Amino acid sequence: MREIYSEWEDVARTCVEVLRMEAGVSPADPALTAPVGDPALTPPRR
């Protein structure tokens, strides 16, 4: 993706901001929660 977007940092930051806004409006929306899952259920990576 960094090859596609020369301003990768800005694009990534904007995506995170939009996801956070949507999660604030619809915190139980499966479309938002399914890709992330529940971090408490995932063992830490090493």
C-alpha positions as CSV (number, residue, x, y, z in Angstrom):
1,M,0.0,0.0,0.0
2,R,2.9,2.4,0.7
3,E,3.8,2.2,-3.0
4,I,0.3,3.3,-4.0
5,Y,-0.1,6.1,-1.5
6,S,2.9,8.4,-1.3
7,E,1.2,10.1,1.7
8,W,0.8,6.7,3.5
9,E,0.9,8.2,7.1
10,D,-1.9,10.7,6.3
11,V,-4.1,8.0,4.6
12,A,-3.6,5.6,7.5
13,R,-4.4,8.2,10.1
14,T,-7.6,9.3,8.2
15,C,-8.7,5.6,8.0
16,V,-8.3,5.2,11.7
17,E,-10.2,8.4,12.4
18,V,-13.1,7.3,10.3
19,L,-13.3,3.9,11.9
20,R,-13.2,5.4,15.4
21,M,-16.0,7.8,14.5
22,E,-18.1,5.0,13.0
23,A,-17.4,2.8,16.1
24,G,-18.6,5.7,18.3
25,V,-21.9,5.9,16.4
26,S,-22.5,2.2,16.0
27,P,-20.4,0.3,18.6
28,A,-22.2,-3.0,18.1
29,D,-22.1,-3.0,14.3
30,P,-20.8,-6.4,13.2
31,A,-19.2,-4.8,10.1
32,L,-16.9,-2.9,12.4
33,T,-16.3,-5.5,15.1
34,A,-15.9,-8.6,13.0
35,P,-12.6,-7.7,11.3
36,V,-11.0,-6.8,14.7
37,G,-12.5,-9.5,16.9
38,D,-12.0,-9.3,20.6
39,P,-8.4,-8.6,21.5
40,A,-8.9,-10.1,25.0
41,L,-9.5,-13.5,23.3
42,T,-6.4,-13.4,21.2
43,P,-3.1,-14.6,22.6
44,P,-0.3,-12.0,22.4
45,R,2.1,-12.3,19.5
46,R,5.8,-13.0,20.1
